[in-house]
Amino acid sequence: MSGGQSGTFLYKNKVVILMGETSGSQSEYVIMSLRNGENVAVMGESSIGADGDAISLPLPGGNKIYFTSLGIYTKEGGQTQRVGLTPDIYIKKTVEGIKEGRDEYIEEAIKYILGEK
């Protein structure tokens, strides 16, 4: 522990957040928050861009439409809805890796943490 009697802990090593093309909604909020830390890298593919508060509007005949009612932006002011978040380090899964049962996201994250990338 660092920080003495206060009980605080300061983690100083690299942190990798894995994000894929199905990352959306709450996970996008979490990624936006955590990526602000020191030594944090987001790796993977762009997220889906489905963050924001969903509202339903009832229509005649028992139908409904859904839409978002909040604008969600990165700390730089960039749009996230319908665009998604961009990783710091892009990783694309390959057909070969999938056939071999490998997790290329984890493999690349380990290389990054160990300083091999």
N, C-alpha and C positions, 0 to 999 in steps of 0.2 A: 504494500500500500504506500501511496505517496500522499503527503499532506498531513502527516502526524496524527494528532488526536482527533482531528475533525472527522475522520472516517471517509474522506474523499479518496477516490481512485482516479489516477490519470493514466490512461492507456496511450503509450507513445508509438506503438508499432503501426504498420500499415493495416488498413481496413479495406476490404473489398466488398462491395455491394453488387450482387448479381441481379441483372434485370433482363427480362426477355420480352418478346413481342406480345405476350399475353399479360404482362404486368400492367395493371390498371387500377383506377380508383384509389382505394386506401393505400395500396402499395406505392403508388406514385407520390402520395403525400409523404409517406415515410421516407422514400428515397430522397425527395426534395429536402427534407429536414436533415437526414443523416449525412448527406453529401456535403453539408456545410462544415463538417468537422475537419480537423487536421489529419493529414495522411490518409484521406478517404478517396477511393477511386471507384467509380461505377463502371462495371464491365458487362458486356453482353450486347443485346440489340435494343433498338428504340422501343419504348413502351407504347401502349395502345392509344393513349391520349383520351381516356374516358374518366377523367376526374371531374369533380364538381357535384353539386347538390342536384339530384334528379327529382323532378316534380312531375306528377301525373295530372293530366287534365281530362276529366270524363267527357265523353262525347255522346251524342244521341245513339241509341241502338246498343248501348252497353260497351261501346268502344272507348279506348283511351289512347292518348298520345303522351309520350314522355319527352321532356326536354330539360336541359340543365339551366339553373338559374343563377349560377355564380361564375364569374370569370376567374380562372386559376392561372397564375403567371409565375415564372421563375423569378429568382431574386434579381436577375438582370432585366426583368420586365417582359420576357419572351412568353408567348402563348404556349400553353400545354394542351388545351382541349383540342381534339381532332388532330393534333400534331404529335403529341407524345414527348417524352423526355429522351434526350440523346445521351448515350453512354460516353464516358471519358475515353474508354478503350473499347473499340468495336470488336465483337467476337461473333462469328456466324457458325452455327452448327453445320457440320458437313454430313452428307449421305454416308460416307465411309465411317465416320465416327459413330453415327447412329447404328449402322449395321454391326459395328464392333462392340456396341453397348457401352461406349465411352461417354463421359460427361465432359465435353470440351470446355464448357464454362468453368468447371472446377479445375480442370487441368491448367488452363490459362491463369486462373486466379492464383493457384499455387506457384506457378512460375513467377508471377508478378510479386507475390509476397516474398519469395526467396531471392528476388533480385535477378532472376534469369530472363526477364523481359523488360 
